Amino acid sequence: MRVPKTYVRRLLTGTAVMLLVLAGAPAALTQSEAIATAAVATADRAVTYAENDRVPQGAAWTQHYFPSSDGSDVELHADVLLPEGLAAGEQVPVILSVGAYFGHSGQQALENHAHTGPSNRFNDLIEGTDLFNRGYAFVMVDLRGFGGSTGCLDFMGPGEQADVQAAIDWAASQPWSTGAVGMYGKSYDAITGLVGNNLDQDALKAVVAQEPIWDLHRSVWSNGVPRSTIVDVSRTYNEIAILPQLPDDDERYRTNAAYEQVNPLCLPLNSLGYQDADPGSEFWQFRNLAERAKGTDTPLLFTQGFLDWKAEAEAVEEFLANHQGPQRGWLGPWEHYRGNDRTADGKLEMGRDGWFDEVISFYDQHLKGIEPTVDYPAYVVQDSTGAWRAQDTWPVVEYSPTIALGGGSYLDDGLPADPATEAPNRFFIWSEPLGQPVRITGTPQVSLNTEGHGNVMVELYDVAPDGSAVAFNRQVAVVKPGTTSFDLRSTDWTLQAGHALAVEIGTIQPSLAPDNDWIDTPSLERITVSDGRLDLALVDPANDTVIPGDRAPWLDIYRQAYTEQLSPNTPSFTLPTGDR
C-alpha cells in the first residue's frame, strides 16, 4: 500500500513546525545564572582559551564597538579572534561574518552558557581550516538589533546594508589587518555576504555563501501568493533580537542588547514591511539582491540545495548572470546544509568531501595571492540520480525548447486531490516516454493564458513506466484574465529513458513546508487555461564530466516523501533529447 503524498508531507510538516517553534521560542527557555569566573575581553584586553573556555584554542578574543555607515547613531559590536601570539605590528587577512546569530547567550535561543564568550557558530570553519595557524583573523559582527549592537533590525534593508559596509571597512582598517577581507556565512550570514558583494567594496576580496536567499520578495511572496514566511521570518528574528544576554557581559554590551526594550516600535516595524505585496516597491527592490548584483565582480563560492525549502533555489540563476566576477558553486539535491554537515551516522549531507580544503584555498588565492595547488572545478553539481559532475558554468544548456501545454480547466477550491484519480481542481499534460535520458536544468518558466480569477499551482513530475511519479518542481501564482508568466524554481533533474514528464496545473492544494507553505485564498472560480507554454533548459547527461562524490542522503528522503502513483494520460508533447 502506497502512503498518499499529502499524508507523508504532513508528517514532515509536523516535525518542521515543531522544530521552528522550539528554535523560535526563547521565552519558554530559562537562562541559567552566569558565573563570572571566566575572563571577559575588552578592546584592550585579549582573552585566550586558557582564561575562557568559550574562546577557540589558538585564538585571542577582543571586543570592539564602532558606528554603522549610514550616519545614524547605530553602534555595532564585533567579536574579534586573532591568532594567539600575533606580534605587535603583524598583520593578517580577515574572514568576516556579519549576522544575527552571534549573540553571546545563544544563536537562535538561549543556550544556557555558564559564562559569556564569543559565539561558536563557525567554530567548524575555524577548526576545519586550521584558520589561525594559517594566519587569518576571524571577526563576527552583530547586525543592528542583535547581540551587542543597537538599532532596529532591518532584514536585508538599507540599515543592514550600511552595517555590512561599516563592518567591511572597519575590518580592513584595523592595525592587525592586511586590508584584505573575505566574508563567510550560511543562510542569514550568507545573505550578508551577497550584500557585501553588491556594495562593491574594494577591501572585500572574496565571498563564501552557503544556502543564501537571493531575493527576499520571491522567498516571501510567490507571484502574488504569500508564504508563511511573511509572518515566520519577522517573528523569528524579532525573537532573536530580544534574547536576554549574559550577566557577566560588559555593561555596554548589555545596554546595547536591550535596545528593543526602550524602542518598542522596532519589532512591529520589522514585521510591517513583509505585508507589502508589490515586488516593485522600494522596500522589496532594496532587498532584491539578484537585481542589485548587476556589474559586481567579487569572487564568489556558494552552495545551493535544489530541495532547500528555507532558502529555495529562486533568483540564483539571475544573480549569477548579473554577477561578473569569478564564480564557484556546489549545487545539488539537498536541504538547508553547510558544505561540511554530516548526518547522525557520519554521512556528508551534500555527499562530497573537501569543503574546507576548497574554502581555504579560495581565501588563500583571493586574500593572499597564493595560487591553488588543486585544480578545483568552477562548478560541481549533483543531479537527481546522485551522480556528481564538473562544469565550467551553471547552467550548461544544450537546447531550450518551448513546450506547448495546450489548455484545460480547473476549479480553484484549494482542496486536496487523490493522486490516483481525476479531480476537478487540476489537470495534467504528459510527454511521450523518453527514448534516452535528458536533464532539465536551470530555471523553467511557464506562461499561461487564463480566464477567471484565482490561484494556480504548476508542478513537474518525473514519471516512471510503472506510474510512480516524483514531484520535483513546483511554483504558484495569482492569475487573472490574460497572460501570466513566472519562473519555477531552479533545478537539475534527470529523466531516465522510458520516463515521462508530467505537468500538473491546478489549485494550490493544502500542505505546509517542506512541501509548500503558501497562504492562499481560493477564489472558488473555474479557471480556464489556454495556450499554456513551458520553457525548459535541457542537456544530454551523456556529455557529463563525471567526478567522485556520494549521493546526498536528503535525496532518498525526498524521493520517498514525494513519490506517488499517477495514471498516465495520452501524451501531447515530446521532449527533445540528444538525438532530437
C-alpha positions as a Python dict, from the first residue, in 0.01 Angstrom:
ca = {
    (1, 'M'): (0, 0, 0),
    (2, 'R'): (144, 338, -100),
    (3, 'V'): (106, 614, 154),
    (4, 'P'): (-56, 924, -5),
    (5, 'K'): (184, 1207, -69),
    (6, 'T'): (-21, 1458, 130),
    (7, 'Y'): (-4, 1241, 441),
    (8, 'V'): (374, 1198, 418),
    (9, 'R'): (416, 1570, 363),
    (10, 'R'): (209, 1647, 672),
    (11, 'L'): (427, 1416, 879),
    (12, 'L'): (732, 1609, 759),
    (13, 'T'): (545, 1933, 823),
    (14, 'G'): (470, 1845, 1181),
    (15, 'T'): (836, 1783, 1252),
    (16, 'A'): (945, 2102, 1074),
    (17, 'V'): (690, 2319, 1254),
    (18, 'M'): (781, 2170, 1591),
    (19, 'L'): (1150, 2246, 1529),
    (20, 'L'): (1066, 2602, 1428),
    (21, 'V'): (858, 2652, 1740),
    (22, 'L'): (1137, 2520, 1960),
    (23, 'A'): (1401, 2731, 1787),
    (24, 'G'): (1186, 3043, 1794),
    (25, 'A'): (1053, 3034, 2149),
    (26, 'P'): (1319, 3175, 2378),
    (27, 'A'): (1059, 3290, 2628),
    (28, 'A'): (990, 2927, 2714),
    (29, 'L'): (1354, 2859, 2799),
    (30, 'T'): (1533, 2958, 3113),
    (31, 'Q'): (1870, 3126, 3130),
    (32, 'S'): (2095, 2985, 3400),
    (33, 'E'): (2276, 3236, 3615),
    (34, 'A'): (2610, 3313, 3457),
    (35, 'I'): (2908, 3256, 3681),
    (36, 'A'): (3163, 3528, 3621),
    (37, 'T'): (3464, 3304, 3663),
    (38, 'A'): (3592, 3340, 3307),
    (39, 'A'): (3780, 3642, 3178),
    (40, 'V'): (3581, 3882, 2958),
    (41, 'A'): (3757, 4050, 2668),
    (42, 'T'): (3766, 4422, 2600),
    (43, 'A'): (3920, 4617, 2315),
    (44, 'D'): (4248, 4638, 2505),
    (45, 'R'): (4236, 4313, 2698),
    (46, 'A'): (4269, 3997, 2489),
    (47, 'V'): (4143, 3670, 2634),
    (48, 'T'): (4258, 3321, 2536),
    (49, 'Y'): (4116, 2972, 2581),
    (50, 'A'): (4317, 2926, 2899),
    (51, 'E'): (4122, 3216, 3054),
    (52, 'N'): (3781, 3146, 2896),
    (53, 'D'): (3688, 2807, 2751),
    (54, 'R'): (3445, 2965, 2502),
    (55, 'V'): (3738, 3114, 2312),
    (56, 'P'): (3861, 2876, 2038),
    (57, 'Q'): (4201, 2727, 2106),
    (58, 'G'): (4475, 2918, 1928),
    (59, 'A'): (4282, 3248, 1936),
    (60, 'A'): (4294, 3572, 2130),
    (61, 'W'): (3947, 3731, 2176),
    (62, 'T'): (3878, 4104, 2194),
    (63, 'Q'): (3553, 4306, 2172),
    (64, 'H'): (3500, 4630, 1984),
    (65, 'Y'): (3230, 4888, 1906),
    (66, 'F'): (3206, 5112, 1601),
    (67, 'P'): (2935, 5313, 1419),
    (68, 'S'): (2735, 5197, 1118),
    (69, 'S'): (2798, 5375, 791),
    (70, 'D'): (2458, 5540, 739),
    (71, 'G'): (2516, 5843, 961),
    (72, 'S'): (2274, 5715, 1224),
    (73, 'D'): (2351, 5660, 1592),
    (74, 'V'): (2358, 5280, 1544),
    (75, 'E'): (2654, 5124, 1722),
    (76, 'L'): (2780, 4786, 1604),
    (77, 'H'): (2955, 4524, 1815),
    (78, 'A'): (3230, 4291, 1696),
    (79, 'D'): (3394, 3986, 1848),
    (80, 'V'): (3747, 3958, 1707),
    (81, 'L'): (3951, 3638, 1715),
    (82, 'L'): (4317, 3689, 1626),
    (83, 'P'): (4585, 3422, 1612),
    (84, 'E'): (4716, 3381, 1966),
    (85, 'G'): (5063, 3529, 1992),
    (86, 'L'): (5026, 3762, 1694),
    (87, 'A'): (5319, 4001, 1723),
    (88, 'A'): (5270, 4375, 1757),
    (89, 'G'): (5260, 4527, 1411),
    (90, 'E'): (5197, 4190, 1241),
    (91, 'Q'): (4904, 4189, 1001),
    (92, 'V'): (4672, 3912, 879),
    (93, 'P'): (4381, 3898, 635),
    (94, 'V'): (4033, 3888, 784),
    (95, 'I'): (3748, 3638, 748),
    (96, 'L'): (3436, 3835, 835),
    (97, 'S'): (3087, 3714, 918),
    (98, 'V'): (2805, 3962, 973),
    (99, 'G'): (2469, 3846, 1100),
    (100, 'A'): (2201, 3789, 1361),
    (101, 'Y'): (2334, 3475, 1530),
    (102, 'F'): (2642, 3593, 1720),
    (103, 'G'): (2480, 3695, 2050),
    (104, 'H'): (2678, 3567, 2348),
    (105, 'S'): (2375, 3397, 2508),
    (106, 'G'): (2286, 3186, 2203),
    (107, 'Q'): (2234, 3182, 1829),
    (108, 'Q'): (1855, 3144, 1799),
    (109, 'A'): (1758, 3069, 2159),
    (110, 'L'): (1919, 3079, 2500),
    (111, 'E'): (2188, 2811, 2521),
    (112, 'N'): (2245, 2822, 2897),
    (113, 'H'): (2613, 2909, 2880),
    (114, 'A'): (2785, 2922, 3219),
    (115, 'H'): (2956, 3249, 3124),
    (116, 'T'): (2995, 3485, 2834),
    (117, 'G'): (3223, 3443, 2536),
    (118, 'P'): (3228, 3462, 2158),
    (119, 'S'): (2972, 3265, 1959),
    (120, 'N'): (3075, 2918, 1843),
    (121, 'R'): (2863, 2946, 1526),
    (122, 'F'): (3159, 2899, 1294),
    (123, 'N'): (3399, 2705, 1510),
    (124, 'D'): (3365, 2434, 1246),
    (125, 'L'): (3526, 2670, 993),
    (126, 'I'): (3799, 2763, 1240),
    (127, 'E'): (3883, 2400, 1314),
    (128, 'G'): (3821, 2268, 962),
    (129, 'T'): (4061, 2515, 801),
    (130, 'D'): (4305, 2550, 1094),
    (131, 'L'): (4230, 2917, 1043),
    (132, 'F'): (4458, 3079, 1299),
    (133, 'N'): (4762, 2865, 1225),
    (134, 'R'): (4714, 2957, 860),
    (135, 'G'): (4739, 3325, 952),
    (136, 'Y'): (4384, 3461, 943),
    (137, 'A'): (4170, 3666, 1179),
    (138, 'F'): (3802, 3580, 1227),
    (139, 'V'): (3559, 3864, 1300),
    (140, 'M'): (3191, 3832, 1393),
    (141, 'V'): (2981, 4149, 1371),
    (142, 'D'): (2629, 4176, 1516),
    (143, 'L'): (2388, 4341, 1277),
    (144, 'R'): (2175, 4622, 1418),
    (145, 'G'): (1918, 4487, 1662),
    (146, 'F'): (2115, 4175, 1753),
    (147, 'G'): (2374, 4079, 2014),
    (148, 'G'): (2572, 4379, 2136),
    (149, 'S'): (2461, 4620, 1861),
    (150, 'T'): (2196, 4889, 1889),
    (151, 'G'): (1932, 4985, 1633),
    (152, 'C'): (1614, 4834, 1494),
    (153, 'L'): (1663, 4513, 1296),
    (154, 'D'): (1621, 4562, 921),
    (155, 'F'): (1650, 4227, 738),
    (156, 'M'): (1838, 4294, 411),
    (157, 'G'): (1727, 4657, 417),
    (158, 'P'): (1926, 4980, 384),
    (159, 'G'): (2017, 4976, 753),
    (160, 'E'): (2165, 4627, 740),
    (161, 'Q'): (2343, 4704, 417),
    (162, 'A'): (2502, 5006, 586),
    (163, 'D'): (2609, 4775, 869),
    (164, 'V'): (2776, 4535, 626),
    (165, 'Q'): (2961, 4823, 462),
    (166, 'A'): (3077, 4952, 800),
    (167, 'A'): (3191, 4603, 905),
    (168, 'I'): (3399, 4555, 590),
    (169, 'D'): (3558, 4899, 621),
    (170, 'W'): (3628, 4852, 992),
    (171, 'A'): (3783, 4506, 950),
    (172, 'A'): (4002, 4630, 665),
    (173, 'S'): (4127, 4934, 857),
    (174, 'Q'): (4242, 4771, 1182),
    (175, 'P'): (4616, 4777, 1260),
    (176, 'W'): (4631, 4395, 1267),
    (177, 'S'): (4456, 4367, 927),
    (178, 'T'): (4627, 4348, 589),
    (179, 'G'): (4321, 4527, 448),
    (180, 'A'): (4205, 4213, 264),
    (181, 'V'): (3863, 4086, 378),
    (182, 'G'): (3673, 3770, 289),
    (183, 'M'): (3316, 3707, 402),
    (184, 'Y'): (3180, 3372, 522),
    (185, 'G'): (2835, 3254, 619),
    (186, 'K'): (2542, 3020, 589),
    (187, 'S'): (2179, 3126, 548),
    (188, 'Y'): (2141, 3475, 708),
    (189, 'D'): (2513, 3546, 723),
    (190, 'A'): (2545, 3410, 368),
    (191, 'I'): (2292, 3674, 263),
    (192, 'T'): (2510, 3946, 414),
    (193, 'G'): (2793, 3808, 200),
    (194, 'L'): (2581, 3874, -109),
    (195, 'V'): (2511, 4222, 28),
    (196, 'G'): (2885, 4272, 65),
    (197, 'N'): (2938, 4174, -297),
    (198, 'N'): (2670, 4418, -410),
    (199, 'L'): (2828, 4704, -215),
    (200, 'D'): (3139, 4669, -433),
    (201, 'Q'): (3385, 4747, -152),
    (202, 'D'): (3749, 4739, -262),
    (203, 'A'): (3856, 4567, 60),
    (204, 'L'): (3621, 4273, 4),
    (205, 'K'): (3823, 4016, -190),
    (206, 'A'): (3605, 3702, -169),
    (207, 'V'): (3263, 3580, -51),
    (208, 'V'): (3168, 3229, 61),
    (209, 'A'): (2787, 3200, 86),
    (210, 'Q'): (2614, 2873, 179),
    (211, 'E'): (2240, 2848, 106),
    (212, 'P'): (2157, 3220, 90),
    (213, 'I'): (1832, 3388, -14),
    (214, 'W'): (1894, 3568, -342),
    (215, 'D'): (1577, 3782, -347),
    (216, 'L'): (1373, 3819, -29),
    (217, 'H'): (1046, 3904, -206),
    (218, 'R'): (1047, 3580, -404),
    (219, 'S'): (1115, 3393, -80),
    (220, 'V'): (815, 3552, 94),
    (221, 'W'): (569, 3618, -191),
    (222, 'S'): (531, 3369, -478),
    (223, 'N'): (398, 3571, -772),
    (224, 'G'): (135, 3735, -554),
    (225, 'V'): (68, 3441, -319),
    (226, 'P'): (212, 3492, 32),
    (227, 'R'): (406, 3217, 210),
    (228, 'S'): (401, 3151, 583),
    (229, 'T'): (742, 3321, 585),
    (230, 'I'): (554, 3651, 560),
    (231, 'V'): (499, 3604, 932),
    (232, 'D'): (757, 3346, 1038),
    (233, 'V'): (1070, 3529, 922),
    (234, 'S'): (995, 3855, 1101),
    (235, 'R'): (871, 3672, 1412),
    (236, 'T'): (1182, 3453, 1428),
    (237, 'Y'): (1423, 3747, 1408),
    (238, 'N'): (1214, 3962, 1639),
    (239, 'E'): (1254, 3687, 1900),
    (240, 'I'): (1629, 3661, 1844),
    (241, 'A'): (1659, 4040, 1877),
    (242, 'I'): (1510, 4034, 2228),
    (243, 'L'): (1713, 3742, 2361),
    (244, 'P'): (1849, 3841, 2704),
    (245, 'Q'): (2226, 3845, 2718),
    (246, 'L'): (2452, 3722, 2996),
    (247, 'P'): (2502, 3898, 3329),
    (248, 'D'): (2881, 3887, 3305),
    (249, 'D'): (2881, 4066, 2969),
    (250, 'D'): (3009, 4420, 2999),
    (251, 'E'): (2758, 4695, 3070),
    (252, 'R'): (2788, 4847, 2724),
    (253, 'Y'): (2708, 4514, 2560),
    (254, 'R'): (2406, 4451, 2785),
    (255, 'T'): (2274, 4805, 2736),
    (256, 'N'): (2300, 4776, 2358),
    (257, 'A'): (2133, 4434, 2365),
    (258, 'A'): (1831, 4584, 2544),
    (259, 'Y'): (1774, 4841, 2267),
    (260, 'E'): (1435, 4697, 2167),
    (261, 'Q'): (1306, 4729, 2523),
    (262, 'V'): (1340, 5107, 2514),
    (263, 'N'): (1244, 5131, 2145),
    (264, 'P'): (920, 4928, 2129),
    (265, 'L'): (843, 5018, 1766),
    (266, 'C'): (1140, 4817, 1636),
    (267, 'L'): (965, 4481, 1630),
    (268, 'P'): (628, 4582, 1477),
    (269, 'L'): (804, 4793, 1214),
    (270, 'N'): (1017, 4495, 1117),
    (271, 'S'): (703, 4285, 1070),
    (272, 'L'): (512, 4550, 876),
    (273, 'G'): (729, 4562, 565),
    (274, 'Y'): (667, 4196, 481),
    (275, 'Q'): (299, 4271, 422),
    (276, 'D'): (380, 4475, 110),
    (277, 'A'): (278, 4258, -187),
    (278, 'D'): (427, 4482, -458),
    (279, 'P'): (763, 4343, -580),
    (280, 'G'): (836, 4680, -738),
    (281, 'S'): (808, 4873, -411),
    (282, 'E'): (1113, 5042, -266),
    (283, 'F'): (1102, 4803, 31),
    (284, 'W'): (1139, 4495, -189),
    (285, 'Q'): (1362, 4641, -459),
    (286, 'F'): (1626, 4721, -198),
    (287, 'R'): (1613, 4355, -93),
    (288, 'N'): (1634, 4212, -445),
    (289, 'L'): (1998, 4109, -423),
    (290, 'A'): (1989, 3933, -760),
    (291, 'E'): (1892, 4253, -941),
    (292, 'R'): (2138, 4462, -740),
    (293, 'A'): (2424, 4227, -832),
    (294, 'K'): (2449, 4374, -1182),
    (295, 'G'): (2809, 4454, -1270),
    (296, 'T'): (2956, 4330, -940),
    (297, 'D'): (3270, 4118, -950),
    (298, 'T'): (3373, 3994, -604),
    (299, 'P'): (3490, 3630, -635),
    (300, 'L'): (3205, 3409, -511),
    (301, 'L'): (3194, 3050, -381),
    (302, 'F'): (2841, 2938, -294),
    (303, 'T'): (2622, 2637, -229),
    (304, 'Q'): (2261, 2587, -334),
    (305, 'G'): (2033, 2298, -247),
    (306, 'F'): (1768, 2245, -512),
    (307, 'L'): (1548, 2081, -248),
    (308, 'D'): (1603, 2352, 15),
    (309, 'W'): (1271, 2493, 141),
    (310, 'K'): (1421, 2757, 375),
    (311, 'A'): (1627, 2926, 103),
    (312, 'E'): (1471, 2800, -218),
    (313, 'A'): (1656, 2798, -547),
    (314, 'E'): (1488, 3117, -664),
    (315, 'A'): (1674, 3404, -837),
    (316, 'V'): (2006, 3217, -811),
    (317, 'E'): (2043, 3200, -1190),
    (318, 'E'): (1959, 3570, -1219),
    (319, 'F'): (2218, 3662, -957),
    (320, 'L'): (2487, 3457, -1132),
    (321, 'A'): (2403, 3614, -1468),
    (322, 'N'): (2426, 3965, -1321),
    (323, 'H'): (2745, 3895, -1125),
    (324, 'Q'): (3052, 3942, -1345),
    (325, 'G'): (3326, 3812, -1117),
    (326, 'P'): (3475, 3463, -1071),
    (327, 'Q'): (3215, 3210, -962),
    (328, 'R'): (3240, 2871, -797),
    (329, 'G'): (2945, 2662, -680),
    (330, 'W'): (2833, 2338, -518),
    (331, 'L'): (2477, 2258, -628),
    (332, 'G'): (2261, 1953, -569),
    (333, 'P'): (1956, 1779, -422),
    (334, 'W'): (1995, 1865, -56),
    (335, 'E'): (1825, 2067, 212),
    (336, 'H'): (1949, 2367, 415),
    (337, 'Y'): (2300, 2242, 498),
    (338, 'R'): (2658, 2362, 530),
    (339, 'G'): (2917, 2219, 297),
    (340, 'N'): (3067, 2016, 584),
    (341, 'D'): (2746, 1900, 756),
    (342, 'R'): (2707, 1530, 831),
    (343, 'T'): (2417, 1304, 924),
    (344, 'A'): (2400, 1138, 1264),
    (345, 'D'): (2576, 832, 1121),
    (346, 'G'): (2856, 1036, 965),
    (347, 'K'): (2748, 1070, 602),
    (348, 'L'): (2814, 1405, 436),
    (349, 'E'): (2483, 1582, 380),
    (350, 'M'): (2593, 1704, 39),
    (351, 'G'): (2777, 1382, -38),
    (352, 'R'): (3109, 1543, -129),
    (353, 'D'): (3423, 1574, 82),
    (354, 'G'): (3671, 1861, 87),
    (355, 'W'): (3456, 2165, 166),
    (356, 'F'): (3703, 2333, 400),
    (357, 'D'): (4001, 2247, 179),
    (358, 'E'): (3834, 2431, -108),
    (359, 'V'): (3723, 2721, 112),
    (360, 'I'): (4072, 2791, 248),
    (361, 'S'): (4224, 2753, -100),
    (362, 'F'): (3969, 3008, -224),
    (363, 'Y'): (4062, 3253, 51),
    (364, 'D'): (4436, 3192, 8),
    (365, 'Q'): (4402, 3272, -361),
    (366, 'H'): (4198, 3590, -327),
    (367, 'L'): (4319, 3730, 6),
    (368, 'K'): (4684, 3622, -1),
    (369, 'G'): (4758, 3577, -371),
    (370, 'I'): (4854, 3210, -326),
    (371, 'E'): (4772, 3008, -636),
    (372, 'P'): (4574, 2688, -567),
    (373, 'T'): (4766, 2361, -566),
    (374, 'V'): (4445, 2177, -665),
    (375, 'D'): (4260, 2242, -989),
    (376, 'Y'): (3914, 2286, -841),
    (377, 'P'): (3625, 2279, -1093),
    (378, 'A'): (3429, 2602, -1119),
    (379, 'Y'): (3103, 2416, -1057),
    (380, 'V'): (3036, 2076, -904),
    (381, 'V'): (2679, 1957, -945),
    (382, 'Q'): (2490, 1655, -819),
    (383, 'D'): (2171, 1575, -1010),
    (384, 'S'): (1869, 1367, -915),
    (385, 'T'): (2048, 1038, -986),
    (386, 'G'): (2302, 1117, -712),
    (387, 'A'): (2587, 1144, -966),
    (388, 'W'): (2838, 1431, -949),
    (389, 'R'): (2981, 1618, -1246),
    (390, 'A'): (3211, 1915, -1304),
    (391, 'Q'): (3140, 2202, -1542),
    (392, 'D'): (3268, 2550, -1618),
    (393, 'T'): (2941, 2730, -1551),
    (394, 'W'): (2585, 2667, -1440),
    (395, 'P'): (2353, 2602, -1600),
    (396, 'V'): (2500, 2436, -1906),
    (397, 'V'): (2225, 2439, -2170),
    (398, 'E'): (2236, 2243, -2496),
    (399, 'Y'): (1885, 2314, -2619),
    (400, 'S'): (1597, 2529, -2496),
    (401, 'P'): (1260, 2405, -2619),
    (402, 'T'): (927, 2577, -2563),
    (403, 'I'): (672, 2308, -2483),
    (404, 'A'): (313, 2376, -2591),
    (405, 'L'): (95, 2268, -2299),
    (406, 'G'): (-237, 2330, -2468),
    (407, 'G'): (-517, 2402, -2225),
    (408, 'G'): (-769, 2277, -1976),
    (409, 'S'): (-962, 2400, -1676),
    (410, 'Y'): (-971, 2354, -1301),
    (411, 'L'): (-1174, 2465, -1002),
    (412, 'D'): (-972, 2689, -771),
    (413, 'D'): (-1103, 2534, -450),
    (414, 'G'): (-782, 2481, -253),
    (415, 'L'): (-876, 2121, -170),
    (416, 'P'): (-654, 1812, -177),
    (417, 'A'): (-687, 1576, -472),
    (418, 'D'): (-644, 1200, -469),
    (419, 'P'): (-331, 1148, -681),
    (420, 'A'): (-471, 826, -828),
    (421, 'T'): (-791, 973, -969),
    (422, 'E'): (-907, 1257, -1189),
    (423, 'A'): (-1010, 1566, -996),
    (424, 'P'): (-1198, 1880, -1095),
    (425, 'N'): (-933, 2105, -939),
    (426, 'R'): (-637, 2011, -1162),
    (427, 'F'): (-536, 1865, -1496),
    (428, 'F'): (-222, 1702, -1640),
    (429, 'I'): (-25, 1731, -1962),
    (430, 'W'): (204, 1438, -2047),
    (431, 'S'): (511, 1389, -2260),
    (432, 'E'): (590, 1081, -2465),
    (433, 'P'): (820, 840, -2279),
    (434, 'L'): (1183, 932, -2339),
    (435, 'G'): (1397, 725, -2572),
    (436, 'Q'): (1711, 830, -2386),
    (437, 'P'): (1793, 1029, -2070),
    (438, 'V'): (1760, 1407, -2062),
    (439, 'R'): (1834, 1655, -1787),
    (440, 'I'): (1614, 1954, -1703),
    (441, 'T'): (1840, 2224, -1563),
    (442, 'G'): (1837, 2595, -1488),
    (443, 'T'): (1510, 2776, -1423),
    (444, 'P'): (1197, 2652, -1603),
    (445, 'Q'): (947, 2921, -1698),
    (446, 'V'): (574, 2886, -1753),
    (447, 'S'): (327, 3112, -1935),
    (448, 'L'): (-50, 3063, -1909),
    (449, 'N'): (-330, 3242, -2088),
    (450, 'T'): (-623, 3225, -1848),
    (451, 'E'): (-983, 3323, -1795),
    (452, 'G'): (-1109, 3372, -1442),
    (453, 'H'): (-957, 3499, -1119),
    (454, 'G'): (-777, 3281, -867),
    (455, 'N'): (-455, 3095, -795),
    (456, 'V'): (-259, 2837, -986),
    (457, 'M'): (-1, 2576, -894),
    (458, 'V'): (225, 2429, -1164),
    (459, 'E'): (407, 2110, -1067),
    (460, 'L'): (653, 1898, -1264),
    (461, 'Y'): (668, 1518, -1220),
    (462, 'D'): (925, 1258, -1322),
    (463, 'V'): (705, 958, -1406),
    (464, 'A'): (848, 605, -1432),
    (465, 'P'): (697, 342, -1666),
    (466, 'D'): (504, 189, -1372),
    (467, 'G'): (334, 524, -1298),
    (468, 'S'): (536, 609, -988),
    (469, 'A'): (593, 983, -1006),
    (470, 'V'): (827, 1217, -818),
    (471, 'A'): (722, 1581, -792),
    (472, 'F'): (1050, 1767, -840),
    (473, 'N'): (948, 2128, -902),
    (474, 'R'): (653, 2348, -815),
    (475, 'Q'): (553, 2712, -809),
    (476, 'V'): (234, 2912, -762),
    (477, 'A'): (93, 3242, -883),
    (478, 'V'): (-214, 3462, -877),
    (479, 'V'): (-392, 3453, -1214),
    (480, 'K'): (-648, 3682, -1374),
    (481, 'P'): (-784, 3714, -1728),
    (482, 'G'): (-490, 3744, -1967),
    (483, 'T'): (-139, 3604, -1965),
    (484, 'T'): (54, 3517, -1650),
    (485, 'S'): (422, 3422, -1679),
    (486, 'F'): (652, 3317, -1396),
    (487, 'D'): (964, 3116, -1310),
    (488, 'L'): (954, 2780, -1142),
    (489, 'R'): (1234, 2701, -901),
    (490, 'S'): (1581, 2632, -1038),
    (491, 'T'): (1651, 2263, -1073),
    (492, 'D'): (1885, 1995, -1200),
    (493, 'W'): (1679, 1680, -1255),
    (494, 'T'): (1750, 1389, -1492),
    (495, 'L'): (1465, 1197, -1654),
    (496, 'Q'): (1576, 844, -1739),
    (497, 'A'): (1497, 658, -2060),
    (498, 'G'): (1139, 530, -2053),
    (499, 'H'): (1030, 802, -1810),
    (500, 'A'): (787, 1082, -1894),
    (501, 'L'): (747, 1441, -1784),
    (502, 'A'): (402, 1524, -1646),
    (503, 'V'): (292, 1883, -1588),
    (504, 'E'): (14, 1942, -1334),
    (505, 'I'): (-183, 2267, -1347),
    (506, 'G'): (-447, 2336, -1085),
    (507, 'T'): (-544, 2482, -750),
    (508, 'I'): (-294, 2522, -466),
    (509, 'Q'): (-352, 2203, -272),
    (510, 'P'): (-319, 2236, 107),
    (511, 'S'): (4, 2145, 279),
    (512, 'L'): (289, 2311, 465),
    (513, 'A'): (666, 2324, 448),
    (514, 'P'): (870, 2143, 342),
    (515, 'D'): (622, 2074, 60),
    (516, 'N'): (461, 2415, 39),
    (517, 'D'): (358, 2676, 291),
    (518, 'W'): (155, 2912, 77),
    (519, 'I'): (-124, 3106, 246),
    (520, 'D'): (-373, 3113, -40),
    (521, 'T'): (-735, 3221, -57),
    (522, 'P'): (-914, 3005, -316),
    (523, 'S'): (-1143, 3204, -544),
    (524, 'L'): (-1385, 2910, -596),
    (525, 'E'): (-1391, 3009, -963),
    (526, 'R'): (-1332, 2779, -1255),
    (527, 'I'): (-1007, 2885, -1424),
    (528, 'T'): (-977, 2811, -1795),
    (529, 'V'): (-623, 2780, -1930),
    (530, 'S'): (-541, 2815, -2297),
    (531, 'D'): (-215, 2841, -2484),
    (532, 'G'): (0, 2725, -2195),
    (533, 'R'): (377, 2715, -2258),
    (534, 'L'): (670, 2571, -2066),
    (535, 'D'): (1024, 2689, -2143),
    (536, 'L'): (1293, 2440, -2045),
    (537, 'A'): (1671, 2423, -2050),
    (538, 'L'): (1785, 2072, -2144),
    (539, 'V'): (2116, 1890, -2163),
    (540, 'D'): (2227, 1538, -2254),
    (541, 'P'): (2373, 1364, -1943),
    (542, 'A'): (2596, 1155, -2171),
    (543, 'N'): (2818, 1464, -2207),
    (544, 'D'): (2885, 1494, -1830),
    (545, 'T'): (3235, 1520, -1688),
    (546, 'V'): (3191, 1275, -1402),
    (547, 'I'): (3371, 1339, -1070),
    (548, 'P'): (3377, 1147, -740),
    (549, 'G'): (3108, 1206, -483),
    (550, 'D'): (2837, 1028, -291),
    (551, 'R'): (2463, 1061, -305),
    (552, 'A'): (2314, 1331, -79),
    (553, 'P'): (2113, 1148, 191),
    (554, 'W'): (1829, 1400, 160),
    (555, 'L'): (1766, 1289, -199),
    (556, 'D'): (1637, 949, -87),
    (557, 'I'): (1429, 1102, 193),
    (558, 'Y'): (1278, 1343, -57),
    (559, 'R'): (1204, 1073, -315),
    (560, 'Q'): (1029, 861, -53),
    (561, 'A'): (813, 1150, 62),
    (562, 'Y'): (733, 1288, -282),
    (563, 'T'): (663, 973, -483),
    (564, 'E'): (302, 885, -572),
    (565, 'Q'): (112, 689, -832),
    (566, 'L'): (-25, 869, -1137),
    (567, 'S'): (-241, 727, -1413),
    (568, 'P'): (-82, 824, -1745),
    (569, 'N'): (-285, 1027, -1992),
    (570, 'T'): (-246, 1047, -2368),
    (571, 'P'): (91, 1217, -2441),
    (572, 'S'): (65, 1556, -2609),
    (573, 'F'): (431, 1658, -2650),
    (574, 'T'): (777, 1515, -2697),
    (575, 'L'): (1083, 1628, -2504),
    (576, 'P'): (1382, 1671, -2733),
    (577, 'T'): (1683, 1461, -2637),
    (578, 'G'): (2042, 1431, -2755),
    (579, 'D'): (1934, 1273, -3083),
    (580, 'R'): (1649, 1528, -3115),
}
